[in-house]
Amino acid sequence: MIDIDTVSYDTKIPNNVGLSEDRRVLKALEKWHPGYIDWWKEMGPQGFQDSLVYLRTAVNVGADGWAKFDYVRMPEYRWGVLLAPQEEDRVVPFGEHLGEPAWQEIPGEHRALVRRLLVIQGDTEPGSVEQQRHLGATAPSLYDLRNLFQVNVEEGRHLWAMVYLLQKYLGRDGREEANDLLMRRSGDPDKPRMLGAFNEATPDWLSFFMFTFFTDRDGKMQLESLAQSGFDPLSRTCRFMLTEEAHHMFVGETGVGRAIQRTCEAMKAAGIEDPNDIDSVRALGVIDLPTMQKKANLHYALSLDLFGSEVSTNAANAFNSGIKGRYHETRIDDDHRLVDDTYPVVRLVDGVPTVVDTPALTALNMRLRDDYITDCTRGIARWNRIPANIGINFEMTLPRQAFYRQIGEFANVRVSPEGTVIDDATWAAREGEWLPSADDGAFIASLMHAETEPGRYAGWIAPPRQGIDNLPGDFEYVKIET
């Protein structure tokens, strides 16, 4: 009998799904493994493949003690296939199949839909690793360098999670899709990643922190929705992925928070009270708060696009089919079918963003995005406590959801952060107030210098409150080859 809590290391691929007894899938994954390692060495963290990194590795999928920490070279990291424990007598919690026993195989009529969802989710994971591969050269500390690499290896493991489902449940089609996941490249003009946000550059550490705060939070929402799935292996896979995803958002939220803290402390020490005195603040060697706001505007808008169009028949089909639910579906007090329900959607009516009641089934993307916005708002509130506590009068805000959109109702409509539709001339005149400019990027880049001495931090970011795994502040999280 398979012990679903403990991770088995008796095959090349650590797992809790009994791969040693599933020779067909084990053989397929072992055949895929060398290509994955080649991809990692080519597109993973540049310059650190031989460095020993203090990483956590999953050894259990129970609620407590699920990971161990130790030094490992990243190409030797034991990526594996891990599913959360199976819930006894679980049923499909929504859609047309509400109340039926959850599926252990994909119903034939839903294969194409499941395949598409697995491929899209799987494609994001290597995309983010590729976007971040150059950041190691400018890490502000060994603590941050290690956190970058922890995020990277876990994104790699999330790719493995999707590849397992593809190969286990979709046969030859799944094997072909798994191979294609290693062929696309972030930002490549000929074979880009499937979603736009994963083709954007991540040129600096502030961008990385914003990405892990905003874009990984979208990942959380998508995984939560898939964790509701009536296809039980997908649900269990995503439930365990969420355990790891929490750390990625922690890295982003605390990273931006530490940058805000360092800037506010430097301003206070220098007697600078006006956050908009950008030249004086930058002269202190820190990132001014308005530029951080512009970075947040950009990453927030890019992440909103990941939810797709506000009104979507694809989302309705996924819900009706019992494949993809809503955020915390089982906690929602309604009939979980939504046939006659409506949901408020912001749409462009006579040139003005207007709330319109829309059939709830086709507004599922909008609902999920609203949950995301609520979650982001809580994080922004935590950031805002930092300048308030230091005595700097500044608050980060989220732009209105119509701002700088490329997908959906407001694609290519010029809208200010306050939500006012404007003309092209006004946008051109004020874009630099709302989004990072080339000069902003150049200034941030000028601060990006590696700090490789244990316990030391670059001048633009504050140290963390505590170390990883309760280790002291001067712990050597990454042993850099010299």
GUROFI-85043 format. One line per field, with one value per residue (C-alpha): residue in three letters; chain; x, y, z. Coordinates in steps of 0.5 Angstrom, whole numbers. Example, Ala and Ser with C-alpha at 12.3 -4.5 7.8 and 13.67 -1.06 7.14 Angstrom:
res	ALA|SER .
chain	A|A .
east	25|27 .
north	-9|-2 .
up	16|14 .
This chain:
res	MET|ILE|ASP|ILE|ASP|THR|VAL|SER|TYR|ASP|THR|LYS|ILE|PRO|ASN|ASN|VAL|GLY|LEU|SER|GLU|ASP|ARG|ARG|VAL|LEU|LYS|ALA|LEU|GLU|LYS|TRP|HIS|PRO|GLY|TYR|ILE|ASP|TRP|TRP|LYS|GLU|MET|GLY|PRO|GLN|GLY|PHE|GLN|ASP|SER|LEU|VAL|TYR|LEU|ARG|THR|ALA|VAL|ASN|VAL|GLY|ALA|ASP|GLY|TRP|ALA|LYS|PHE|ASP|TYR|VAL|ARG|MET|PRO|GLU|TYR|ARG|TRP|GLY|VAL|LEU|LEU|ALA|PRO|GLN|GLU|GLU|ASP|ARG|VAL|VAL|PRO|PHE|GLY|GLU|HIS|LEU|GLY|GLU|PRO|ALA|TRP|GLN|GLU|ILE|PRO|GLY|GLU|HIS|ARG|ALA|LEU|VAL|ARG|ARG|LEU|LEU|VAL|ILE|GLN|GLY|ASP|THR|GLU|PRO|GLY|SER|VAL|GLU|GLN|GLN|ARG|HIS|LEU|GLY|ALA|THR|ALA|PRO|SER|LEU|TYR|ASP|LEU|ARG|ASN|LEU|PHE|GLN|VAL|ASN|VAL|GLU|GLU|GLY|ARG|HIS|LEU|TRP|ALA|MET|VAL|TYR|LEU|LEU|GLN|LYS|TYR|LEU|GLY|ARG|ASP|GLY|ARG|GLU|GLU|ALA|ASN|ASP|LEU|LEU|MET|ARG|ARG|SER|GLY|ASP|PRO|ASP|LYS|PRO|ARG|MET|LEU|GLY|ALA|PHE|ASN|GLU|ALA|THR|PRO|ASP|TRP|LEU|SER|PHE|PHE|MET|PHE|THR|PHE|PHE|THR|ASP|ARG|ASP|GLY|LYS|MET|GLN|LEU|GLU|SER|LEU|ALA|GLN|SER|GLY|PHE|ASP|PRO|LEU|SER|ARG|THR|CYS|ARG|PHE|MET|LEU|THR|GLU|GLU|ALA|HIS|HIS|MET|PHE|VAL|GLY|GLU|THR|GLY|VAL|GLY|ARG|ALA|ILE|GLN|ARG|THR|CYS|GLU|ALA|MET|LYS|ALA|ALA|GLY|ILE|GLU|ASP|PRO|ASN|ASP|ILE|ASP|SER|VAL|ARG|ALA|LEU|GLY|VAL|ILE|ASP|LEU|PRO|THR|MET|GLN|LYS|LYS|ALA|ASN|LEU|HIS|TYR|ALA|LEU|SER|LEU|ASP|LEU|PHE|GLY|SER|GLU|VAL|SER|THR|ASN|ALA|ALA|ASN|ALA|PHE|ASN|SER|GLY|ILE|LYS|GLY|ARG|TYR|HIS|GLU|THR|ARG|ILE|ASP|ASP|ASP|HIS|ARG|LEU|VAL|ASP|ASP|THR|TYR|PRO|VAL|VAL|ARG|LEU|VAL|ASP|GLY|VAL|PRO|THR|VAL|VAL|ASP|THR|PRO|ALA|LEU|THR|ALA|LEU|ASN|MET|ARG|LEU|ARG|ASP|ASP|TYR|ILE|THR|ASP|CYS|THR|ARG|GLY|ILE|ALA|ARG|TRP|ASN|ARG|ILE|PRO|ALA|ASN|ILE|GLY|ILE|ASN|PHE|GLU|MET|THR|LEU|PRO|ARG|GLN|ALA|PHE|TYR|ARG|GLN|ILE|GLY|GLU|PHE|ALA|ASN|VAL|ARG|VAL|SER|PRO|GLU|GLY|THR|VAL|ILE|ASP|ASP|ALA|THR|TRP|ALA|ALA|ARG|GLU|GLY|GLU|TRP|LEU|PRO|SER|ALA|ASP|ASP|GLY|ALA|PHE|ILE|ALA|SER|LEU|MET|HIS|ALA|GLU|THR|GLU|PRO|GLY|ARG|TYR|ALA|GLY|TRP|ILE|ALA|PRO|PRO|ARG|GLN|GLY|ILE|ASP|ASN|LEU|PRO|GLY|ASP|PHE|GLU|TYR|VAL|LYS|ILE|GLU|THR .
chain	A|A|A|A|A|A|A|A|A|A|A|A|A|A|A|A|A|A|A|A|A|A|A|A|A|A|A|A|A|A|A|A|A|A|A|A|A|A|A|A|A|A|A|A|A|A|A|A|A|A|A|A|A|A|A|A|A|A|A|A|A|A|A|A|A|A|A|A|A|A|A|A|A|A|A|A|A|A|A|A|A|A|A|A|A|A|A|A|A|A|A|A|A|A|A|A|A|A|A|A|A|A|A|A|A|A|A|A|A|A|A|A|A|A|A|A|A|A|A|A|A|A|A|A|A|A|A|A|A|A|A|A|A|A|A|A|A|A|A|A|A|A|A|A|A|A|A|A|A|A|A|A|A|A|A|A|A|A|A|A|A|A|A|A|A|A|A|A|A|A|A|A|A|A|A|A|A|A|A|A|A|A|A|A|A|A|A|A|A|A|A|A|A|A|A|A|A|A|A|A|A|A|A|A|A|A|A|A|A|A|A|A|A|A|A|A|A|A|A|A|A|A|A|A|A|A|A|A|A|A|A|A|A|A|A|A|A|A|A|A|A|A|A|A|A|A|A|A|A|A|A|A|A|A|A|A|A|A|A|A|A|A|A|A|A|A|A|A|A|A|A|A|A|A|A|A|A|A|A|A|A|A|A|A|A|A|A|A|A|A|A|A|A|A|A|A|A|A|A|A|A|A|A|A|A|A|A|A|A|A|A|A|A|A|A|A|A|A|A|A|A|A|A|A|A|A|A|A|A|A|A|A|A|A|A|A|A|A|A|A|A|A|A|A|A|A|A|A|A|A|A|A|A|A|A|A|A|A|A|A|A|A|A|A|A|A|A|A|A|A|A|A|A|A|A|A|A|A|A|A|A|A|A|A|A|A|A|A|A|A|A|A|A|A|A|A|A|A|A|A|A|A|A|A|A|A|A|A|A|A|A|A|A|A|A|A|A|A|A|A|A|A|A|A|A|A|A|A|A|A|A|A|A|A|A|A|A|A|A|A|A|A|A|A|A|A|A|A|A|A|A|A|A|A|A|A|A|A|A|A|A|A|A|A|A|A|A|A|A|A|A|A|A|A|A|A|A|A|A|A|A|A .
east	0|3|4|1|4|12|16|19|26|27|27|30|24|22|14|8|4|7|12|16|9|7|13|9|9|16|19|16|18|25|26|23|28|35|31|29|36|39|34|35|43|41|36|36|40|46|53|51|50|56|54|52|45|41|35|29|26|20|20|13|6|3|1|7|15|14|21|28|34|41|46|45|47|41|42|42|36|31|25|19|12|8|0|-3|-7|-13|-20|-24|-31|-29|-35|-35|-36|-39|-42|-46|-43|-44|-45|-42|-36|-29|-26|-19|-19|-21|-28|-27|-31|-27|-20|-18|-20|-16|-10|-11|-11|-5|-1|-2|-1|5|8|8|13|19|17|19|25|28|26|30|36|41|39|44|49|46|43|43|45|46|39|36|40|38|31|31|34|29|23|27|27|20|18|21|18|11|13|14|7|4|8|6|-1|0|4|0|-7|-6|-2|2|-2|1|8|8|6|11|16|14|14|22|22|19|23|21|21|23|20|19|17|15|11|4|2|4|7|12|15|17|24|25|31|33|31|25|22|23|20|14|13|13|8|3|4|5|-1|-5|-1|-4|-11|-11|-8|-14|-19|-16|-15|-23|-23|-27|-21|-18|-11|-11|-14|-9|-3|-5|-7|1|3|0|4|10|7|6|14|14|9|13|19|16|12|18|23|18|17|25|26|21|23|31|28|24|30|35|30|28|36|37|31|28|20|18|17|17|24|26|33|35|32|36|42|42|43|36|30|25|18|14|18|16|9|10|13|7|3|6|6|-1|-3|0|-2|-9|-9|-7|-14|-17|-23|-28|-33|-31|-35|-29|-29|-36|-35|-29|-34|-40|-35|-33|-26|-24|-28|-28|-23|-25|-31|-33|-34|-38|-46|-50|-52|-45|-49|-50|-55|-59|-54|-51|-44|-42|-37|-34|-35|-34|-41|-41|-34|-34|-32|-39|-41|-46|-50|-47|-49|-45|-42|-39|-36|-32|-26|-28|-30|-23|-20|-24|-21|-14|-15|-18|-12|-7|-10|-9|-1|-1|-4|2|7|4|5|12|12|7|11|17|14|14|7|7|2|2|-4|-7|-9|-16|-17|-18|-11|-6|-10|-8|-13|-21|-26|-20|-15|-12|-16|-13|-15|-11|-10|-16|-20|-21|-21|-16|-14|-7|-4|-6|-3|3|4|3|5|12|8|5|9|17|21|28|31|28|30|37|37|35|40|45|44|44|51|52|53|56|59|55|50|51|46|46|45|38|34|34|36|30|27|29|33|31|30|32|39|43|44|51|49|52|46|50|57|59|65|71 .
north	0|7|12|18|22|20|22|16|16|9|12|18|22|23|22|20|17|10|11|5|1|5|3|6|13|12|10|16|21|18|19|27|28|29|34|38|38|40|46|47|48|52|57|56|61|63|63|59|51|49|53|50|53|52|49|46|39|36|30|29|32|32|39|39|38|37|39|39|44|42|45|42|44|46|41|36|38|32|35|30|29|30|30|32|27|24|26|20|20|27|29|34|41|45|45|40|34|37|32|26|22|26|23|19|19|25|24|23|29|34|31|37|42|39|38|46|48|43|46|53|52|48|53|59|55|55|62|65|61|64|71|71|67|73|76|72|77|83|79|84|79|71|71|74|70|63|66|67|60|57|60|57|50|50|53|47|42|45|44|37|37|39|34|28|29|30|24|20|22|24|19|21|27|29|27|31|37|35|36|42|45|45|48|55|61|67|73|69|72|65|61|65|63|62|68|75|77|71|74|80|82|82|86|88|85|90|87|80|82|85|79|75|79|80|75|69|71|70|63|62|64|60|54|55|55|48|45|45|41|35|31|29|28|35|38|34|36|44|43|41|46|52|50|52|58|61|62|65|71|72|73|78|82|82|84|90|92|92|96|101|101|102|108|111|110|114|119|120|120|125|130|129|129|130|123|127|130|124|127|128|121|118|121|117|111|108|107|113|111|114|109|103|106|106|99|96|99|96|89|89|91|85|80|83|81|73|72|73|77|79|75|68|62|58|60|58|51|50|51|47|41|41|42|49|52|59|61|57|54|50|56|60|60|59|53|52|52|59|58|64|68|74|78|85|86|93|94|100|103|109|111|110|104|102|96|92|85|80|72|69|63|68|72|67|71|77|74|71|77|81|76|77|85|84|79|85|90|87|86|94|95|92|95|102|101|101|109|110|107|111|118|118|121|116|111|105|104|100|103|102|95|98|102|99|93|89|83|84|89|95|92|98|103|109|110|113|110|113|110|116|114|119|121|119|125|126|119|120|126|123|116|117|119|112|107|106|110|108|113|110|103|106|108|102|98|103|100|93|90|84|83|76|77|73|78|84|87|92|99|100|94|93|86|81|81|73|68|62|56|60|61|67|73|72|65|63|61|60|58|61|58|63 .
up	0|-2|4|1|7|6|0|-3|-6|-8|-16|-19|-18|-11|-11|-6|-12|-12|-19|-17|-18|-24|-29|-35|-32|-29|-35|-39|-33|-33|-41|-40|-34|-38|-42|-36|-33|-40|-40|-32|-34|-40|-37|-30|-25|-29|-26|-20|-22|-18|-12|-5|-3|3|0|3|0|1|5|7|5|12|15|20|18|11|9|11|10|7|2|-5|-12|-16|-22|-16|-13|-12|-16|-15|-16|-9|-8|-2|2|-1|2|3|0|-4|-9|-14|-11|-16|-23|-27|-23|-16|-11|-16|-13|-15|-21|-21|-28|-33|-36|-44|-46|-41|-44|-48|-43|-37|-42|-44|-37|-35|-41|-39|-31|-33|-38|-33|-28|-33|-35|-29|-28|-35|-33|-27|-29|-29|-22|-18|-21|-17|-11|-5|0|1|4|-2|-7|-3|-3|-11|-12|-7|-11|-18|-15|-13|-20|-23|-18|-20|-27|-25|-22|-29|-33|-28|-29|-37|-38|-33|-35|-42|-46|-52|-52|-45|-47|-53|-49|-43|-49|-51|-44|-45|-52|-51|-48|-44|-49|-55|-61|-64|-59|-53|-46|-47|-42|-43|-36|-37|-43|-39|-37|-30|-30|-23|-16|-14|-21|-18|-11|-15|-19|-13|-10|-15|-20|-16|-12|-19|-19|-12|-14|-20|-16|-11|-16|-19|-12|-12|-18|-19|-22|-16|-18|-20|-14|-10|-14|-13|-6|-5|-9|-5|1|-3|-7|0|1|-6|-4|3|-1|-5|0|5|0|-2|5|6|1|3|10|8|4|10|15|10|9|16|18|13|15|8|9|2|-1|-8|-7|-12|-13|-6|-4|-10|-7|-1|-5|-4|-9|-8|-6|-12|-17|-12|-14|-21|-21|-17|-22|-28|-24|-22|-29|-32|-27|-28|-35|-33|-31|-38|-40|-35|-39|-41|-44|-43|-35|-35|-39|-34|-28|-31|-33|-25|-27|-25|-19|-15|-10|-4|-7|-1|3|-1|1|-6|-10|-13|-20|-22|-27|-25|-21|-23|-22|-22|-28|-29|-37|-42|-43|-47|-46|-38|-34|-31|-26|-30|-27|-32|-32|-26|-30|-35|-30|-26|-29|-26|-19|-18|-20|-15|-10|-12|-11|-4|-3|-6|-2|5|3|1|7|11|7|9|16|15|13|18|23|21|20|13|10|4|2|-4|-7|-13|-19|-22|-25|-32|-32|-37|-39|-45|-45|-43|-43|-43|-47|-50|-47|-44|-37|-31|-25|-22|-27|-32|-39|-43|-50|-53|-52|-44|-44|-47|-43|-36|-37|-34|-28|-27|-30|-30|-35|-38|-33|-27|-30|-30|-23|-20|-24|-22|-15|-17|-14|-11|-3|-2|5|10|14|10|5|0|2|-2|2|10|13|14|21|22|18|15|19|25|23|25|21|18|16|9|6|-1|-2|-8|-12|-13 .
